[in-house]
Amino acid sequence: MRIGIDARLLYYRQAGISWYTRRLLQALAKIDQDNEYLILQHRRHVEPVIDAPNFRRIALLTPAHHRFEQWPLSLETLALGLDLIHSPDFIPPLYNRIPGL
């Protein structure tokens, strides 16, 4: 599976949801080498959040917590060919067919 994880918030904050996201990625890297993970990061967050063979950093233009973020996020994620997307910050892409958690 090709799984996208929205980690854009890590560029702005290092608490709460950001800590959860970071810990989730670390745990997934330890237990899962089969699935491909696309880590959706803010374009200014140039360092990969996690360094593992099946994890890849994807730079997005869409900022976190913008009132219109769901529309451009939908367009940016649609082109990635994701099978699933996880939005830990509770703001999933709007109007695309990617199943989400």
Sequence and secondary structure as in RCSB ss.txt:
>XXXX:A:sequence
MRIGIDARLLYYRQAGISWYTRRLLQALAKIDQDNEYLILQHRRHVEPVIDAPNFRRIALLTPAHHRFEQWPLSL
ETLALGLDLIHSPDFIPPLYNRIPGL
>XXXX:A:secstr
 EEEEE GGGGT SSTHHHHHHHHHHHHHHH SSSEEEEEEETT  S S   TTEEEEEES  TT TTTHHHHHH
HHHTTT SEEE TTS   SS    B 
